[in-house]
Amino acid sequence: MNLYPLKFTPIPKEKIWGGNRLNSILNKEFNPDNQTGESWEISGLEDDISVVKNGFLEGNDLEELIEVYMGELVGDKVYDQFGIEFPLLIKFIDASENLSVQVHPDNDFAIEKHKAYGKTEMWYIIEAEKNAELFIGFNQTMNKNLFLDAIQNGNLPELINTEKVESDTCYLIPAGRIHAIGKGVLLAEIQQTSDINYRIYDWDRRDADGNTRELHLDFAKEALDYNYEKKHKTDFEHKMNATSELVKCPFFSTNILEFNKTIEKDYFHLDSFVIYICLDGECEIQYDDEETVSLTKGETVLIPASLKNLTLAPKQDTKLIEVFIQ
């Protein structure tokens, strides 16, 4: 039987800073008594490998599928580079409190220290409460000594760039850039397959037992990019019934699709899987002439590389993020 658009069972992650908007806004069915901070939509990370929930492949996990279908599923170029490890991790994140200030290593540092990939990521802001903030980069040129002095003196937050954030904005967070998601932000995150996070500062937060969370300053001070960057928000166009580029980097490419009319997608020259993340609305994905899969707000679907021609038929105004590897 032929491959088809694959949906996976979301993996909830309870977090000290989590809330309930993954249920109330993105239509998840997680335990409402938990502080669910993340929904892992598509994951190839060990111990958290996504499992198919639709069609004849239901119950199979993503690693098993890549092992069987190889380039037919992920693209020949992607398979040659990554083997059976899926190269991206797709999440929704709901921050009801500030996340810890972190940095992620680049590939070279992560391979040397952890024998794993580094993490470059991007955020698409789905919803932001009034006065919500992001913390991205330093607000001045820094170096390792200045950073360690700030940690010692307790004034690191004063040296981090703070940005008021609005819905429908996009940010690229390269490996090495200090960052944190602020209270009141709901976003979609696309990242390299990695769960390496070096926690730098946690707002003096304590858990129910009065304990602070572990910091990783020895790694962080080596992984940080101390350069000052003036601009962090990604410029892009909101175009109805068209595809607009969001981010293009060595690890993934992303577009935004906003449409209320039928859109034809041709992936003939793309040797990669495609992921659609539905941020709003509802549509049908038509493939193999007459076959269809529905996609609604809060759902994510993996389009196998073997499916080259699709039709996206909206049932209402619909907004998708399109993700692939070039």
Secondary structure, DSSP 4 states (H G I P E B T S, - for coil): -----EEB--EEEEEEEEESHHHHTT-----TTS-EEEEEEE-EETTEE-BB-SSTTTT-BHHHHHHHHTHHHH-HHHHHHHTTS--EEEEEEEESSPPPEEE---HHHHHHHHSS----EEEEEEEE-TT-EEEEEESS---HHHHHHHHHHT-GGGGEEEEE--SS-EEEE-TT--EEEPTTEEEEEEEES----EEEE-TT---TTSPPPPP-HHHHHHH------S--BPP----BTEEEEEEEETTEEEEEEEESS-EEEE-TT--S-EEEEEEESEEEEEETTTEEEEEETT-EEEE-TT--EEEEEESSSEEEEEEE--
